[in-house]
């Protein structure tokens, strides 16, 4: 099974840089993203999502 899309953009956590197509293993990357600019914001996107989840958990009393 191939889990890398040749046209996708990724953010590599190991090298802290954007990758296009094949690169480091997916376990070391965030994505895929539709374009380079979005992949470059990967850490910000993840932080925003984490904040949203934490707020939801607080509202639900978890």
matplotlib code that plots the C-alpha trace (Angstrom):
import matplotlib.pyplot as plt

x = [0.0, 1.4, 0.6, 2.4, 0.6, 3.1, 1.2, 0.8, 2.7, 3.9, 5.7, 8.6, 8.9, 12.4, 13.9, 11.4, 10.7, 8.1, 8.4, 6.7, 5.8, 8.1, 10.3, 10.6, 8.3, 4.8, 5.2, 7.6, 5.5, 2.2, -0.1, -0.8, -1.7, -3.0, -0.2, 3.2, 1.9, -0.5, 2.1, 4.4, 1.7, 1.4, 2.6, 0.3, -2.6, -1.9, -1.7, -5.0, -6.7, -5.3, -6.6, -10.1, -10.1, -9.0, -11.8, -14.4, -13.2, -13.5, -17.0, -17.9, -16.4, -13.6]
y = [0.0, 3.4, 6.2, 9.0, 11.2, 12.5, 15.8, 16.4, 18.8, 17.8, 19.4, 17.3, 17.3, 15.8, 18.6, 21.4, 22.0, 21.6, 18.5, 17.8, 14.3, 11.5, 12.4, 11.4, 8.7, 9.9, 9.1, 12.0, 14.4, 16.4, 16.4, 16.0, 19.6, 21.0, 23.5, 24.6, 27.7, 25.5, 22.9, 25.7, 26.6, 23.0, 23.7, 26.7, 24.6, 21.8, 24.3, 25.9, 22.5, 21.5, 24.7, 24.1, 20.5, 21.7, 24.3, 21.6, 19.3, 22.1, 22.8, 19.1, 18.9, 16.5]
z = [0.0, -1.0, 1.4, -0.3, -2.9, -5.4, -5.7, -2.0, 0.3, 3.8, 6.8, 8.0, 11.8, 11.6, 9.3, 10.1, 6.5, 3.8, 1.5, -1.8, -2.8, -1.5, 1.4, 5.0, 6.3, 7.0, 10.7, 10.8, 8.8, 9.0, 6.1, 3.3, 2.5, -0.8, -1.4, -0.1, 1.8, 3.8, 4.5, 5.8, 8.3, 9.5, 13.1, 13.5, 12.1, 14.6, 17.5, 16.5, 16.3, 19.7, 21.3, 19.7, 21.1, 24.6, 24.6, 23.5, 26.3, 28.9, 27.7, 28.0, 31.4, 30.6]

ax = plt.figure().add_subplot(projection="3d")
ax.plot(x, y, z, "-o")
ax.set_aspect("equal")
plt.show()
